[in-house]
């Protein structure tokens, strides 16, 4: 039985975020291949965290900048370590490399944080996004360094794979495309969905702590929803998401049909009852969980170019409409909401996207085969990554001594 340690930046919350869903998919994949998983995190526990112990996963609390972690991994002695996001690799990667040099080190990015952050800054300063700005970012330098220090980095979007190759010359053997792992949508599943006439209202969903989601809600409130409401005065917009701050709940206005609902215990059930999902994202990265979930629930959507990024094949059509201008976005939403024929065609497009791009069985088997191959060839693999070994050398010097200084200071 392969011993796997996952070091999480947070505890998985699949009902709160796409990152939580992604992590649960990885856990279930590894468990299906008879891996024994320990999930460790220094984060505080939350009300919405998943009961991973019920899956057979061992749950462990760890400390940052503390030698107790060294004793923990030496005792556990995993052969595979997965770092959830590059910040976790920065904190614990040098300790793993020092005490378990033979272990396979995998970085799970969720999305490229540097890409999302740079796009966010460009949006706030009202300047066009540029790859030259991405290359100047300190976050980018940290994230790319983490990719080089790892034996393999999981990338969820083919767009981000291309960015890493074309903009940063990351070698093919260091990055691996692993999208959402979703069960196929069968005819039986489709027949069990509520029909067009049985569904009502618009929906949007997303963790309020995630800045692209909060910005999207504001965009709806200030610009897009008034345009839709003018044409559909009896229709409502229901907004779900974990951790809504007071500034979000204050937007609740039933008279305008604008309803802040908060956390959804069963997001799929709620999305399945809605007629159209709205996601006017103006910046972000990765694959958008809310849009994949809408397709899984048979709910057509209207989103932006950023929202649909990484979710369209060469010959596939969107699960609704992709519009970047507010007026066009609103008009497309009204058209999709009112026109039954267009709605059903959009639903079918979503089925084809899920069944073509996110094939659970295909990508799961290929990933496990790749991991086994990598483990059997780890010395040769690392010998081809001189930049990674160089960065690991300097990181173990600088980060180790900084960590030890912090540890002594804390005492």
Secondary structure, 3 states (H helix, E strand, C coil): CCEEEEEECCCCCCCCCHHHHHHHHHHHHHHHCCCEEEEEECCCCCCCCCCHHHHCCEEEECCCCCCHHHHHHHHHCCCEEEEECHHHHHHHHHHHHHHCCCCEEEEECCCCHHHHHHHHHHHHCCCCCCHHHHHHCHHHHHHHHHHHHCCEEEECCHHHHHHHHHHHCCCHHHEEECCCCECCCCHHHHHHCCCHHHCCCEEEECCCCCHHHHHHHHHHHHHHHHHHHHHCCCCCEEEECCCCCHHHHCCCEHHHCEEEEECCCCHHHHHHHCCEEEECCCCCCCCCHHHHHHHHCCCEEEECHHHHCCCCCCCCCCCEEECCCHHHHHHHHHHHHHCHHHHHHHHHHHHHHHHHHCEHHHHHHHHHHHHHHHHHCHHHHHHCCHHHHHHHHHHHHHHHHHHHHHHHHHC
